[in-house]
């Protein structure tokens, strides 16, 4: 009997040893889920890191593209636009003004101007923490743009600093010495542009709406910083320097509307980098600003050309392209705050208003704003800054929040009438700084090296008298 039980027991033991891997486990159920959970968390962390890297790369690519577009606005855009509007004896001198600023302002920006505009400072001017671009590298600055390198932000803002003084040149075209122009622009950039940029966009700036300024002024891409300062300074320059020889008795038509047409189209395209790039990312806000920019430019071209058509019986090409620029100017402060239909309204109003400033007001007061820098940029920038306070929408860009984090109205139509007062404060500061600062700089430059070319040099033209070259030279036919 015992001998029979042993083989049977052996068979049972063999069966259980073979079946053990197939039976439910009771001792190690906690170890497997813990290991799986740890592996899942690691994979999620890697995916989040990869997603963040992809967003940073996309944002950085858009911002570098936008920086290139804004530089294109100065050369060739502004250079061609202004160059075509002057007489042919001044085309090179006018274009050289834009090109020279691309070089000189870049050097200043790298040495100290970026720090003055965007370094930590007081309410009016930045400090010297970024002197010689110290600390401006691959790491982002969360106060300005959390997904792109600070160096990308720096070079993007540089392009704004380049084109802004270039806009002023339209007022003193055909009569300022090149040496005086360079001295004036360098001082203007330091005394007027850098403080204004800091007040509106810099940390602790007086007018900074994003970082809790005392008077939060909505200025998405530079209505106050770029267009009002340059446009008002242009008016001061025109009044201080006086009229061109022969103006207004002698006709001084543009020597090539074709060049100006090409320049205006390049400005329109480049302005997408100017406005949509100011979202500082490649998200939906950039799309909104892109659409608003295009709609406003189109409506303003229609407004200016239509007003001119009614008054003169013909819509001119020069009027249409000037109108588009006026719309681009007016939508600049509002681009990231308004919907497409308000953008159309802003553009239409700007086109008609700026045409009236150029056709009526300039003639009434008799000042020689050669290329209408004030009529387009000063007037259009002021109008746009104020209308931003009317049409700004929190659904486009929720700038203001209460203590509980709830979104508050942005513009007057939404119920925030006080914002229009903040816009007035920003406009007033921009006008005041431009008037006083420009007048002081003009007097300094005039007293030291003189502002205006000699009468015989003005008659000869800036191309030959200032640069020893001619823009056009044709061999006489045999």
HUWONOR-V89262 format. One record per run of one state. SS is the DSSP state (@ for helix, = for strand, . for the rest). FROM is the first residue (numbers start at 1). LEN is the number of residues. Records with the same first field share a line. If there is no record, write none. Layout:
SS->FROM-LEN, FROM-LEN
This chain:
.->1-1, 23-6, 86-2, 119-12, 134-7, 142-3, 146-4, 169-7, 177-1, 202-6, 209-8, 218-5, 242-15, 280-4, 313-4, 333-7, 366-7, 392-9, 402-5, 408-10, 449-3, 453-2, 461-1, 468-11
@->2-21, 29-57, 88-31, 131-3, 150-19, 178-24, 223-19, 257-23, 284-29, 317-16, 340-26, 373-19, 418-31, 455-6, 462-6
=->141-1, 145-1, 176-1, 208-1, 217-1, 401-1, 407-1, 452-1
